């Protein structure tokens, strides 16, 4: 079994920054990809950013140039640096990983962008 635990969410003013972290633990033999999704109130969950094991990174158009995904393979950790935050970025952010050919999700961390 694999567990994903997110941290780093909170309240931030528009234009501010936050850094989310997600630590994977358990029986990990292969991580194909790690990434972040988000779900705003009343909306469907959407992709924010993905980091593939081959080094490719994918971003949603709405966050390109503002968010950066990175990973520390030695620590089984993925990060999401979020800059120039907007009220529309308010959502629960979920960590997702494909580990040992199985998709796992974290429980989410709330990010609120408000003045």
Secondary structure, 3 states (H helix, E strand, C coil): CEEEEEECCEEECCCCCEEEEEEEEECCCCEEEEEEEEECCCCCCEEEEEEECCCCEEECCCCCCCEEEEEEHHHCEEEEEECCCCHHHCEEEEEEEEECCEEEECCCEEEEECC
